[in-house]
Every structure is written in C-alpha cells, then in structure tokens.
C-alpha cells in the first residue's frame, strides 16, 4: 500500500504485479480506481462550456451510439493541464468528467476559472461520493453478463455506454479502460455500493489488481500517463499535446467548437505533425520531439529519465519503461492460443527527436551502459477480440511454401490438386455456406467458351436515339446475350430496367452509391460535389452487409456528420427480443428525426423480411424524399410470393449477387422500375454511367453467358425451388432446436423466413466449431452475432440450405443433418463417414436443364475445350 494523490492505494495484491498483469491479459483484472477525480458538469450551457475547455468535440457524444470521449484539458500554449475522459450516460445536459487523481484539485481550479463565461453551468465534485471500478480483460464481458440483473452491456465498440442494475444498485457502464484490452469496462456507482459490487465481481473470477499492474498494462498498450508522456519533460520543458501522437484522437478542430482554449496552438501542432508524418521537418521547431515506443534489444530495464542517444548524439529521454510479462503463443492466426508459459520483455516509451522514425536504432543509457533499442510502431495490438496480443519486435509469420517443381510437373500437380478439391467439395462435403452456390453444368460450360476471352464495351448514345454502340467488333453474339439476359432478369425481378454488366454484388452497390452522389449534384456540375448527407442502413454488427458500411463500399460516398465527426450513417434499431429483426416503430422515429437521403435494406445475416412497404408508406406520408435500395445479395433467388417482392413493396432500386440463392455465376445486378418520364430516371441513368465506364471495362463475358443459362433455369424452376428452400430451412432450424442447439430468430416462424439458419455456439467459439464441423465435411462459416465485438470473437454459425436443396436434399435429409451437427458441436463426435454417406445420395443438381434435349450440343461444347 502507498499514498497516491491523497489516497491509500494498493501497488499490488498478494499474487504480485506480474500475476495481475498476466491474469488481466488472459482472464480479467479488477482495479479499484476510485482515487480518480470525478466531476459532474451540468446545465443548459454545459456542452458549450465543455467544448471550450476540452479538446474533443462534445457534440459527437450520443449515448445511443458513443457516450464517452478521450480529451485533453489544454492550456493556452497547447500543453496539457491534464488528460481526461468525458461520459454522457443519458440524453441530457449532464456529463461526467474523470481526471487524474494527482491533478484533481488543479483541474478543479482550472475549470472553475472559466465558469463565469457560461452562466448556469454547475460543476460538482463527486470524487468522494462515487466509486469507480475498472474490469478489464477477455472474461470481463462474461462476468458482467452473469451479474447484471437489469439492463444490458453497452453495444460492442469502444466508448459505448449503458446503465444497468447489479446487486440492486444502479451502475453506469462504459466500454473504456486503461489497459489496451479490447474487452474493457469501467463502472460507476455510489460509494456505498462499491464494496458489494467489488465482491460480486471478484467472486465471479476477476483478479484484484493494483497500481503496479495498471502501469505495466498501460505501458504495454502505449497509453499516456500524465507526468511522464504529458506535462513536462525531464528537462522541465512543457511537452506539446501532439508531442504524444497517441493523443491526436483527443483533438477536434470542428468549427462547432469555436475558439476553445489552446485551439490555435494545437492547430499549429497538428500542421507540424502532418508534415512530420510525411517526413517534412520544416515545422520541427513546433514539435521538436515526439513520444515513440521502443523495444530493447539488449539486456537492461529502461527507466523514466534515462537518456537516449543516436550515433553518439543525445536525442531524448525515456518517459516510461519497465520489464513487462507476456503469455507465449502457440499456433497461427485464429488457431493461435496463449500457452501457460510466460516471458518478460523490456519496453519503454521515449520522448525522441521528431526526425527519428520507425525501425531506427538508438541507444539507452542504463546505469552508464548503452543498451541498443529500436523504434517500433506498438507493443500490443487489440484488433482481434476478445484478446489483446503482444507484438514482439522481429516476430514474423513463417509461411510454408509448397515444394517447388518444374515445368509440366507443376501443371500436373495443380491439376491433381484441383481434381482432389473438386471431388471433396462436390461429392463428399455438405456445403451450408449461404453465400455460395454451384451453377448447373450447362451454366458452367458456357462460362468458359469463347466469349470468356473477349471485350464488348458499349454504352447508349443519345445522338443515335439511345442506341447501344459497341466499341469492339465481333460482338453481335454477346449483344444478343445481353439483351436476352436483361429480358430474363426483368421478368424475374419484376422491374422495367436492369444493369447486368457489374461483376459482383459489392460492385453493384458501389455503382449505386456513386450514382446517388452524381444524382444529388445534378443541378450544378461546376462546384465540388457533395456526398450523401444521411444514409440509413443495417449495422454490420446486426447482420448488415459489409458493402453498405462506411468501412465498405459506402465509405467514399457518404458525408461526415459535422456534429459527430464520423460518417453520416444511422442504423436501424433492432427488436430487443430478436436482434435479427428491425424494430419498426423505433426506426420510423429515427427516419423522422434524421430524414435520410438513402435507406439501405439488406443483410448478410438475414432471417426475416425487411419492412420495405411500411417504410415506403411512412416516407411518402412524411414527404421524405429518400431513395430505397434493397441489397438482396443473399435473397435475390427468393424474390417472389414465398419471400418478398421488393418493387411491389416500394423499393426504388434492387442490387444483388447472382451466385447465392440465385443460382448463377458470380456477378452482380441492379434493377429499377423508374420510367423515362420520372424525375428519378436521371438516377437510373447515373447508375448506367457508373457501371460503364464507372466500374467496369471488360465485364467478364463468359460468366455473363453462364448467367443467362441460370436465368432461364430460375424463371423455369423458381416456384418449386423457392418453396423447397424455405421449407428446408424451417425444417432444418426446427430440428437443430429440438436437438438442443441454440437457434436464433423468431420461433413463431420456425426461426427463419429465408434460406439461412443461425445458431449460437457460445461467445468466441464460432471459429472452433466451424473448424470442427469442417473436419467432419460439413462446411459453414462462423459469424459474429449481434452483441459481439467482431469476427475473432464470433459466437455464431451461419448456415444456408440453398445449395444442398439444389442437390436434392429435402426436409427429412436436413433433419438427419441437424442430428449430425448436434453430435459434432455438443459431443465432439466424429461423423465424417456418416456425412460422406449422406452426401453420396445428393450429387446431381436439380432445378436445371439436364441436357437430354441438348445432348448433341453439349458434346460439341465439351469437344471444343
């Protein structure tokens, strides 16, 4: 125990700093951080006050999405009075500011000095009446889920918040922390409730941890500590805020903030920082030194204040340093796991001349001896939850290359492996990946015929009455194919116009997003085009498509919200008891509040219909001029009375992949019902332009030909195919549930209305279960389900029945398969022989032309290969 900031604090508990550090990284550590300063700031002008005295944009806080922010408390010179975290737990004028324990009194005086400019703002010091606990580590989520009595965890993602009840006490939760752990929670409760909640958390397995482990963990994560990386350097000079590059996330220069404290100095620092990142040192006098991580290559422990040299020249000081423990790892990628073996490594943060860059070698003076060290980008990575992973200098993945062969031997080996793989996938495995489909033999063979090697660029020319003009000769056949394909796709989709040249569903979405930007800027082509002001979609964590996310194809086409300073995207709320289904009333409220320009339906985890008709009706009634896009990538082949008829329900545009439930070749399409006399037909014309020349040149004519065959097949067999797919999915889901597995969705509709079935296999165990099934020749994919932090923490398996339905499996067969899956997942049974036997009866594709009438032509095509 030591005195720290006026508090008696534990440096460590009986197990010691190393054990507490390692327990946090592998299990969960619990820290009593009630010594931190806690101020409530409230009042009608609280937001303006905070935007003036803090560096980040407080307007970006929204408890529905992001309720916490990292900040600097700046001085006028661009230095840090302190660093702090700001929280907003409800949509009110009340905020919670957490500051460093040693700076509590100084920060209080500093903030009070600005109050006179903001009448009605009140600051209340709750440091001694509010307790604060920090639960960090991969098991922290599971511990909280077991003890929460009311409410739910904050949404996955950094800095989200919620309010829950634990042991009868109200607890404010935030996904924040000071350890670098991807699963991290800080808990606020009354002083009186603190001890019982501490006891409850530790009784469920959290390891008590003290200041020592808190320091080694934050150092490994390269997180700043005031008095070391912020404040003054060992020579007594003030460290500029951006002298510590990790703090750049705490800065905002939004015009909404106005002229806040230190803004001009910080902007000058940021200008210098940008130049330094480009190796331009013309403003180096503004940021003469910067904090960087160092890994020691020699023996020794770097401590605060140790001098750093490069080629004999003094270039800086160590600001924080020690020896930290880490778990060794066995295996690679998702198969890697922490062992029970631990090692130590010497790391530090150092304040170095700003022209020193990553991989530069330096020397640290440790007790009069120069110890070599190297500048590294980081010591720890947290991008693969639920674990953080140590990054060791010089550790590179060793890739085992296949044995090298020469000439014809290479080709023969490739052909042999191709045969092996095809036999395995087409004859011995049961494929349940819902985004995959085997095209018919006829579609496959025409896909590799002569058009596969050719070009056929074309576009309509108004001067020729919108005739399609082809840029290449020898294209009469492919012109005919494209016209026939458009006719078949219009018939299938129930629309007036269709674009078939796009070669993936993601590309189809990108073409539409680009066309939307073109469309909203159609009035004035001279000014810089604006992006879409507001887009509504399904969040990727709730099953939304990657291509409809700001991280995907939407990225370059949606504006940034000036208040939130992030992409101007709002997500459909989901039902509390079924997160796979949109909460319609809550969605209508958001639409009315934000009035989006584009509404995107469609998911990659799709169990239920989308409320297209209901939202179209609301948009029209409210006079909201939004375009509805339904990305039907997964369910394109189910369009019809068995599922949804998007254009009849009010969709403006439909995109899709043609190789999932639609059993064609791998391509993408866009369709619409806009007519030439409608104003929005100009949007369709923009879609055509953004397809060619905007997205494709050679549009893969071979698979275009294969898609035409598939379109003929779909329009011929769709009624029986669609009804059987949905019946099989429902029977499969029921059987999985009856076997004892946790099946997602609404039991009132047999858990699914599509081809997909989703089962929960426990948090973080999705990859393991998917591998186990693959070892038994059952192919599916693991999936992060709603509430999980990402694919590496996936606790779900996504399965689809469409391909095996095409191979002839019926409801009884899927019930048999469900039993085998249960045995593999629940009992780790070996069912390989049973799976092969089951698959043996289903090797011939159905719902396609068998070729009897075209046998002579098929033989001719084979002979031409």
BELCORWO-V763294 format. One record per helix or strand of 3 or more residues. SS is the DSSP state (A for helix, B for strand). FROM is the first residue (numbers start at 1). LEN is the number of residues. If there is no record, write none. Layout:
# BELCORWO-V763294
SS FROM LEN
SS FROM LEN
This chain:
# BELCORWO-V763294
B 2 3
B 7 3
A 17 10
B 29 4
B 37 6
A 46 8
A 58 3
B 68 7
B 79 9
B 94 6
A 101 12
A 115 3
B 122 4
B 130 7
A 140 8
B 148 3
B 161 6
B 169 6
B 184 7
A 191 13
B 207 3
A 211 10
A 241 3
A 245 6
A 255 3
A 263 15
B 289 8
B 307 4
B 313 18
A 333 3
B 337 17
B 361 6
B 369 8
B 380 5
B 387 4
A 407 22
A 441 7
A 450 4
B 458 4
A 462 3
B 467 4
A 476 18
B 497 3
A 505 16
B 535 3
A 540 3
A 546 3
A 555 3
B 569 3
B 578 5
A 584 11
B 598 4
A 612 11
B 627 5
A 636 3
A 646 4
B 653 5
B 668 5
A 681 11
A 701 38
A 747 3
B 756 5
A 766 10
B 781 3
A 791 3
B 796 5
A 802 5
A 811 17
A 832 9
A 855 10
